[in-house]
């Protein structure tokens, strides 16, 4: 900076103002400084800046090693929110939660002087491992099944509320036998949606039919679960599927058996994937506000650790009514 000041014929304080508060420097002076920086190939030293500000402008993001819709969208939402706040992100994909994997991830981030870590996890194993990270740097876990602890905040989307809204929509349409095809029960999201479904039925004084668990989150899993749903039992009035792809497989299986949606049975999904409005029929679903949840997670991370909230910051999802549901 001193060399730039000498080349531009100004003080080093003026160079600093030109970099950090350019509006406070006369235009002609600012242009001289900028020209000197270009001629000398000057670049701001982020490490030196970090020593002065105690921030590097780098956020670590740890995500589960899969391509499922929810974790992928949340990862993108975190990156977008960080970029809009002037932060860069360093992403680490973890395929398992073994201690050595977590330790190597921690060392990677700490060696790069990150300001904090966002851990996106739908499963307990990685969530437990994330607590190790919180002992050394601020951590926000994006999930739906944990509560905050020391140096550890929790943000995410209210899965129970979303499931209640889906089920209450079916109840308002007059349906009384409302089945549920869940996602894999080792996921926090799947467990939350089961709880919300049962809560809504209990409030309406309706009995919950036996639950069917899909083996995964894709359409094939929904197609397979549909056979179990309707085999040897009365057809329910409606089905709340744990996500849109499970709902897609369910609708295909019902159609092959001559069961019409929504004339014979109503179907609600969860997620509002990009194509859900173009299913046949267009799918009623629950839209997850990934962008809002990503921003909430980032704000928790950048807040002073002494003021971190002691309760999870869960964002409310929205019911999107379309053609796959109809009055009973």
SULKASUL-V367977 format. One line per field, one symbol per residue. ss: DSSP state (H for helix, E for strand, C for the rest). burial: + if it has 24 or more other ideal C-beta (glycine too) atoms within 12 Angstrom, else -. A space follows every 10 residues. Layout:
# SULKASUL-V367977
ss: ???
burial: ???
This chain:
# SULKASUL-V367977
ss: CHHHHHHHCC CHHHHHHHHH CHHHCCHHHH HHHHHHHHHH CCCCCHHHHH HHHCCCCEEE EEEECCCCHH HHHHHHHHHH HHHHCCCEEE EEEECCCCHH HHHHHHHHHH HCCCCCEEEE CCEHHHHHHH HHHHCCCCEE EECCCCCCEC CEEEEEECHH HHHHHHHHHH HHCCCCCEEE EECCCCEHHH HHHHHHHHHH HHHCCCCCCC CEECCCCCHH HHHHHHHHHH CCCCCCCEEE ECCHHHHHHH HHHHHHCCCC CCCCCEEECC ECCCCHHHCC CCCEEEECCH HHHHHHHHHH HHCCHHHCCC CCEEECCEEE CCCCCCCC
burial: +--++--+-+ ---++--++- ----+----+ -+++-++--- ---------- -----+++++ ++++++-+++ +++++-++++ ++----+-++ ++-+--+--- ++--++-++- -+++++++++ ++++++++++ ++++-+++++ ++++++-++- ++++++++++ ++++++++++ +++-+-++++ +++++-++++ ++++++++++ +----+-++- ++++-++++- +++-++-+++ ----++++++ ++++++++++ ++++----+- ++--++++++ +++--+--+- ++++++++++ -+++++++++ ++-----++- -++++-++++ ++++++--
